[in-house]
Amino acid sequence: MTTTIEVLTPARRVEVHERAMAVLARTGLRVESDRAREILGSAGATVDEGEHRVRLPRAVVEHALALAPRTFTLGGRRPGWTLPLDGTDCRLVADGEALQTLDAETATRRLATASDWERSTDLLDAIEEIGVYWRMVDFEGAEAPPGASVRGWVGAFARFSRHIQDSAADAADAAWLLEVLDVVFGGRDEVRRRRPFSFLICPLTPLVLEGPYTDAWLATADWGLPVAAMPMPMMGLTAPVGLLSTTVLGTAETLATLCLIQAAAPGTPFIFAPALAVMEPRTGRFAGGAVEHALLGAAATEMARFYGLPAEASTGGTDAHLPGAQAGAERALGWLLPVLAWPDLLVGPGLLGGSTVLSLEQLLLDVEGFRRCVRLRRGIDVALEEVVEDALDEVGPGGDFLVRPATRRATRGGEWYVDRIGVREPWERWEEAGRSDIVEEAGRVVAQTLADHQPLPMAEDVERELAALVARASGGAGRAARRT
């Protein structure tokens, strides 16, 4: 029997929905894209051009919900790999955009490098539980040279073979993205069929759709890219106080994005992905390891299921600066409730310090923690059970069950979760082996995994065309050559 959790009762989910609808109809949102305001106005929204304010009547939201697909499948470059977003599976999305990397040997931070990006991307590709790629480090910074986005997308597709989720900075950047997709996958029709890339839109909280990012998605609208809408309301800072109020605001912002998406391109696959968060009340900073994130991640997943939409939950961070007890405890507590709520995608592994520092050792430990949460969610399954009365009759008082066929079947069949890292030996054997620390062990596994891993190769003609594309973008070419 699957283990389940409920943090919002059915009545509370209805309440969140109704309050979100009231926010959209009364307060509305500021839309900084001229084209987006025009599209929403044509769909029935009330538009105040002076304030760039858009108010969304109930009928507009309900129509958008009716147009959005309830299930769809993500794909990637790896042949045969797909991820159905239908509630049957949950895969990880690596946390992203750290500016620093932890040197595990010296326990010091340094600025992230291109090598850190390569190693983290290769490790992500080697871990099957990672279904969706985010760039884990930003090693070029705010003053990135020309062509940085193109180099990033080309590199990501070259090194990560499953699904990639990212955004573009503006419409011109989006044109380059489409050209990369065209070269890698052989045209718009193939991209629409396979869905190897989803477009991440993060509305500015509270209640703002920024112009450049919105126009960037609009430039891709006819390619059928799935859209993940991820507002990031932070309770007490950019959201009103109260976990329910934060859920209401995140829901309203996600629904507002949905209205634009479906008005611009009806039937576009859509992922309900609000990243609900809380601030650290003593400092006003993002509280990455706050236990409330577990409740918010589960609440966001439950609201996605309320609407019948695929769910992407963001939770399970840590404020710890080093791998260890704090990081492990915060991540485990942050993930357990959301995993039991069972989103299609779960964001979070691999970063420390409030999602600012990359640690490949922590990434490996986080994935191990996720596997354990998945085992807890699977619950108590009777498929491998013996008939207890018959088994006890055969063994009798004082006997044991070690050599019974049923025990062997259950061991091989998954009745026990067998971890892949950590200490399970008695003290003496652990001491004889050098008192191995779990972080040191994780480092060894990371090194071996990277040594063994080979990225999925691309065809030589594709590599040549991508190299030419990177050269053109890096040379400061003002526009991509739009392809169909």
C-alpha positions in Angstrom: 0.0 0.0 0.0 1.5 3.3 -1.0 2.2 5.8 1.8 0.4 9.1 1.3 0.3 12.5 2.9 -2.2 15.3 3.0 -1.2 18.8 4.2 -4.2 20.5 2.6 -7.6 19.0 3.1 -9.9 19.0 0.0 -11.7 22.0 1.5 -8.5 23.9 2.0 -7.5 23.2 -1.6 -10.8 24.7 -2.8 -10.1 27.7 -0.5 -6.6 28.2 -2.0 -8.2 28.1 -5.5 -11.0 30.5 -4.7 -8.6 33.0 -2.9 -6.2 32.8 -5.8 -9.0 33.5 -8.3 -10.0 36.5 -6.2 -6.4 37.8 -6.2 -6.3 37.6 -10.0 -9.6 39.2 -10.5 -9.2 42.0 -7.9 -5.5 42.8 -7.7 -4.4 41.3 -10.9 -0.7 41.4 -11.9 1.7 43.8 -13.6 2.6 42.5 -17.1 5.7 44.3 -18.5 5.4 42.7 -22.0 3.4 44.8 -24.5 2.7 41.7 -26.5 1.6 39.7 -23.5 -0.8 42.3 -22.4 -2.3 42.4 -25.9 -2.7 38.6 -25.9 -4.3 38.5 -22.5 -6.6 41.4 -23.4 -7.8 39.5 -26.5 -8.4 36.4 -24.2 -10.8 38.4 -22.0 -8.6 40.0 -19.4 -9.1 43.6 -18.3 -6.0 45.6 -19.2 -4.9 48.9 -17.7 -2.2 50.1 -20.1 -1.2 53.0 -17.9 -0.2 50.8 -15.0 0.5 47.7 -17.2 -2.0 46.0 -14.9 -3.9 42.9 -16.1 -6.9 41.5 -14.2 -8.1 38.0 -15.0 -11.8 37.1 -14.6 -12.7 33.6 -13.5 -13.8 32.7 -17.0 -10.3 33.4 -18.4 -8.6 31.2 -15.8 -11.1 28.4 -16.2 -10.7 28.4 -20.0 -6.9 28.3 -19.6 -7.2 25.3 -17.2 -9.5 23.5 -19.7 -6.9 23.9 -22.5 -3.9 22.6 -20.6 -3.0 18.9 -21.2 -3.5 16.8 -18.1 -0.6 14.5 -18.9 2.3 14.5 -21.4 5.8 13.1 -21.8 9.2 14.7 -21.6 12.0 13.4 -23.8 15.6 13.9 -24.3 18.5 13.1 -26.6 19.0 9.6 -25.2 17.3 7.1 -27.5 14.2 5.5 -25.9 14.3 7.7 -22.7 11.0 9.3 -21.8 9.5 10.7 -18.6 5.7 10.6 -18.5 4.3 13.4 -16.3 1.2 11.5 -15.2 1.8 10.9 -11.5 3.4 7.5 -11.9 7.0 8.5 -11.4 9.0 11.1 -9.6 12.4 12.3 -10.8 14.9 14.8 -9.5 15.8 18.1 -11.0 19.3 19.2 -9.9 19.4 22.5 -8.1 21.1 25.3 -10.1 23.0 28.5 -10.6 25.5 28.3 -7.7 28.3 30.8 -8.0 30.8 28.9 -5.8 32.1 25.4 -5.4 33.1 23.6 -2.3 36.6 22.0 -2.2 35.9 19.0 -0.1 39.5 18.3 0.8 40.2 21.8 2.2 36.6 22.6 3.2 36.9 26.0 1.5 34.8 27.7 -1.1 36.0 29.1 -4.4 34.4 30.6 -7.5 32.9 28.1 -9.8 34.7 27.2 -13.0 34.0 25.6 -16.4 35.5 22.4 -15.1 33.0 22.4 -12.2 30.2 22.7 -14.7 31.6 19.9 -16.8 32.0 17.5 -13.9 28.6 18.3 -12.3 26.9 17.8 -15.7 28.6 14.5 -16.3 27.7 13.3 -12.8 24.1 14.3 -13.3 24.0 12.3 -16.6 25.4 9.3 -14.8 22.7 9.3 -12.1 19.4 7.9 -13.4 17.3 9.5 -10.7 18.1 12.9 -12.2 15.5 13.2 -14.9 15.9 16.9 -15.7 18.9 19.1 -16.0 19.4 22.6 -14.6 22.9 24.2 -14.9 24.3 23.6 -11.4 26.9 26.4 -11.5 27.1 29.8 -13.2 30.8 30.2 -13.9 30.6 33.2 -16.3 28.7 35.6 -14.0 26.7 38.7 -14.9 29.3 39.9 -17.4 29.2 36.8 -19.6 30.9 37.2 -23.0 28.9 37.0 -26.3 27.5 33.6 -27.0 27.4 32.4 -23.4 23.8 31.1 -23.6 24.5 29.2 -26.9 27.7 27.6 -25.4 25.7 26.6 -22.4 22.9 25.0 -24.3 25.2 23.2 -26.7 27.3 22.0 -23.8 24.3 20.8 -21.9 22.9 18.8 -24.8 26.3 17.3 -25.5 26.9 16.2 -21.9 23.4 15.5 -20.5 21.2 13.0 -22.5 17.9 13.3 -20.7 15.5 16.3 -20.4 16.8 19.9 -20.1 14.8 22.8 -18.5 16.0 26.3 -18.9 14.9 29.8 -20.1 16.2 32.5 -22.4 17.0 36.1 -21.4 15.0 37.8 -24.1 13.5 37.2 -27.6 16.9 37.4 -29.3 18.3 34.9 -26.9 15.3 32.6 -27.6 16.0 32.7 -31.3 19.5 31.2 -30.6 17.8 28.6 -28.4 15.6 27.5 -31.2 18.5 27.2 -33.6 20.3 25.0 -31.1 17.2 22.8 -30.8 16.8 22.7 -34.5 20.4 21.5 -35.0 20.4 18.9 -32.2 17.0 17.4 -32.9 16.5 18.0 -36.6 13.7 20.5 -36.8 10.7 22.0 -35.1 8.4 19.0 -35.7 10.9 16.6 -34.0 11.2 19.0 -31.1 7.4 19.1 -30.7 7.2 15.3 -30.8 10.0 14.5 -28.4 9.8 17.5 -26.0 13.5 17.5 -25.0 13.4 21.0 -23.6 11.0 22.7 -21.2 10.9 26.5 -20.8 11.2 27.8 -17.3 9.3 31.0 -16.5 9.8 32.6 -13.1 7.3 35.4 -12.5 8.7 38.1 -10.2 6.9 37.9 -6.8 4.6 39.4 -6.0 2.5 39.4 -9.2 4.8 40.6 -12.0 5.4 39.1 -15.4 8.7 40.6 -16.5 9.0 41.8 -20.1 12.2 40.2 -21.4 11.6 36.7 -20.1 8.0 36.7 -21.1 8.9 37.9 -24.6 11.5 35.2 -24.8 8.9 32.5 -24.3 6.5 34.2 -26.7 9.3 33.9 -29.3 9.2 30.1 -28.9 5.5 29.6 -28.5 5.0 27.9 -31.9 7.5 25.2 -31.0 5.3 23.5 -28.4 7.9 23.6 -25.7 6.5 22.6 -22.3 6.4 25.5 -19.9 7.1 25.2 -16.1 5.8 28.2 -14.3 7.9 28.8 -11.1 7.1 31.9 -9.1 9.1 32.1 -5.8 7.0 33.8 -3.1 8.9 33.9 0.2 6.7 34.1 3.3 7.3 37.3 5.2 9.4 39.0 2.5 7.7 38.8 -0.9 4.6 36.9 0.3 2.2 37.6 3.2 2.8 35.8 6.5 1.2 32.4 6.6 2.0 29.2 4.8 -1.5 29.1 3.4 -1.3 32.7 2.2 2.1 31.9 0.5 0.4 29.0 -1.2 -2.4 31.3 -2.4 0.0 33.8 -3.9 2.1 31.1 -5.6 -1.0 29.5 -7.0 -2.3 32.8 -8.3 1.0 33.6 -10.0 1.2 30.1 -11.6 -2.4 30.4 -12.8 -1.7 33.8 -14.3 1.2 32.4 -16.2 -1.0 29.5 -17.4 -3.5 32.1 -18.7 -0.9 33.7 -20.9 0.6 30.4 -22.1 -2.8 29.0 -23.2 -4.0 32.3 -24.7 -0.8 32.6 -26.8 -0.5 28.9 -27.7 -3.6 26.8 -26.8 -2.8 23.3 -25.7 0.9 24.0 -24.7 2.0 21.4 -22.1 2.2 23.1 -18.7 3.9 22.2 -15.4 2.5 23.6 -12.2 5.8 24.5 -10.4 5.5 27.2 -7.8 8.7 27.3 -5.5 7.0 28.3 -2.3 9.5 29.4 0.3 10.0 31.1 3.7 12.6 33.7 4.8 14.9 33.2 7.8 13.1 35.4 10.4 16.3 36.5 12.2 18.0 37.8 9.0 15.4 38.2 6.2 17.5 35.9 4.0 16.2 32.8 2.1 15.9 30.0 4.7 17.1 27.1 2.5 16.8 24.5 5.3 13.6 25.7 6.9 11.4 22.7 7.8 8.3 24.6 6.6 9.5 24.0 3.0 8.5 20.4 3.4 4.9 21.5 4.0 5.0 24.0 1.2 6.4 21.5 -1.3 3.7 19.1 -0.4 1.1 21.9 -0.7 2.3 22.9 -4.1 2.1 19.3 -5.3 -1.4 18.9 -3.9 -2.6 22.0 -5.7 -1.2 20.7 -8.9 -3.1 17.5 -8.4 -6.2 19.6 -7.6 -6.0 21.1 -11.1 -5.0 17.9 -12.7 -1.7 19.3 -13.9 1.9 17.8 -13.7 3.7 18.9 -10.6 7.2 20.2 -10.0 8.1 20.8 -6.4 11.0 22.8 -5.1 12.1 22.0 -1.5 14.8 20.2 0.4 17.5 22.8 0.6 20.0 23.4 3.4 21.7 26.4 5.0 24.7 24.3 6.0 28.0 25.3 4.4 29.5 21.8 4.5 28.1 18.3 4.0 27.3 16.7 7.3 24.6 16.3 9.9 22.8 19.6 9.4 22.7 19.2 5.6 21.5 15.6 5.9 18.8 16.4 8.4 17.5 19.5 6.6 17.4 17.7 3.3 15.7 14.6 4.6 13.1 16.5 6.5 12.6 18.9 3.5 12.0 16.1 1.1 10.0 13.5 2.9 6.6 15.2 2.8 6.9 16.3 -0.8 8.0 12.8 -1.9 5.0 11.3 -0.1 2.8 13.9 -2.0 4.5 12.5 -5.1 5.3 15.3 -7.6 6.4 14.4 -11.1 9.6 16.4 -10.6 11.4 17.4 -7.4 14.0 20.2 -7.4 16.8 20.4 -5.0 19.9 18.1 -4.8 23.5 19.1 -4.8 23.9 22.6 -3.4 24.8 24.0 0.1 24.6 27.4 1.7 21.1 28.2 0.7 21.6 27.0 -2.9 24.8 29.0 -3.5 27.6 26.5 -3.3 28.1 23.3 -5.4 29.1 20.1 -3.7 29.3 16.9 -5.8 29.6 14.9 -2.6 26.4 16.4 -1.3 24.7 15.7 -4.6 25.5 12.0 -4.2 24.3 12.0 -0.6 21.1 13.9 -1.6 20.3 11.3 -4.2 20.7 8.5 -1.7 18.3 10.4 0.6 15.8 10.7 -2.2 16.0 6.9 -2.9 15.1 6.3 0.8 12.2 8.7 0.6 10.9 6.9 -2.5 11.1 3.6 -0.6 9.1 5.1 2.2 6.5 6.3 -0.3 6.3 2.8 -1.8 4.9 1.7 1.6 4.0 -1.8 2.8 3.6 -4.1 -0.2 2.3 -7.6 0.4 3.3 -9.0 -3.0 6.4 -10.7 -1.5 4.9 -11.8 1.8 4.8 -15.3 3.0 1.6 -16.6 4.6 2.7 -16.0 8.1 0.7 -18.8 9.7 2.1 -21.4 7.3 5.6 -20.1 7.6 5.5 -20.2 11.4 4.1 -23.7 11.3 7.0 -24.9 9.2 9.8 -23.1 11.2 8.3 -23.6 14.6 9.1 -21.9 17.9 12.7 -20.7 18.2 13.5 -21.2 14.4 14.7 -18.6 11.9 13.8 -17.6 8.4 17.2 -16.8 6.9 17.4 -19.7 4.5 13.8 -19.8 3.4 13.2 -19.3 -0.4 10.8 -16.4 0.4 13.6 -14.6 2.2 15.8 -14.8 -0.8 13.1 -13.7 -3.1 12.3 -10.7 -0.9 15.9 -9.7 -0.6 16.3 -9.7 -4.4 12.8 -8.3 -5.0 13.2 -5.0 -3.1 11.5 -5.7 0.2 14.6 -4.3 1.9 16.1 -1.0 0.6 19.8 -1.7 0.1 21.7 1.6 0.3 24.6 2.4 -1.9 26.7 4.5 0.5 27.2 4.6 4.2 28.5 2.5 7.1 26.8 -0.8 7.8 29.7 -2.9 9.3 30.4 -3.4 13.0 32.8 -1.0 14.7 35.8 -3.2 14.5 35.6 -3.7 10.7 34.9 -0.1 10.2 37.9 0.8 12.3 40.1 -1.7 10.4 39.0 -0.2 7.1 40.3 3.3 8.2 37.2 4.8 9.9 35.8 5.9 6.5 33.6 9.0 6.7 30.5 9.1 4.5 31.5 12.3 2.8 34.9 10.9 2.0 33.1 7.8 0.7 30.9 10.0 -1.4 34.0 11.7 -2.8 35.4 8.3 -3.9 32.2 7.3 -5.5 32.0 10.7 -7.4 35.5 10.2 -8.7 34.9 6.6 -9.8 31.6 7.6 -11.4 33.1 10.4 -13.4 36.0 8.2 -14.5 33.6 5.5 -15.8 31.1 7.8 -17.4 31.1 8.6 -21.1 28.5 11.2 -22.4 26.3 10.1 -25.2 28.1 11.0 -28.4 26.5 13.2 -31.1 26.7 12.6 -34.8 29.8 14.3 -36.4 27.8 16.5 -38.7 25.7 17.7 -35.7 28.9 18.5 -33.8 30.3 20.5 -36.7 27.1 22.5 -37.2 26.9 23.2 -33.4 30.6 24.3 -33.4 29.8 26.7 -36.2 26.8 28.0 -34.4 28.8 28.6 -31.2 31.5 30.4 -33.2 28.9 32.6 -34.9 27.2 33.5 -31.5 30.5 34.0 -29.8 31.6 36.4 -32.5 28.9 38.8 -31.5 26.4 38.0 -34.3 23.3 40.0 -33.5 20.7 37.5 -34.6 20.2 33.8 -34.9 19.1 32.4 -38.2 15.5 31.5 -37.4 14.8 27.9 -38.6 11.5 26.1 -39.1 
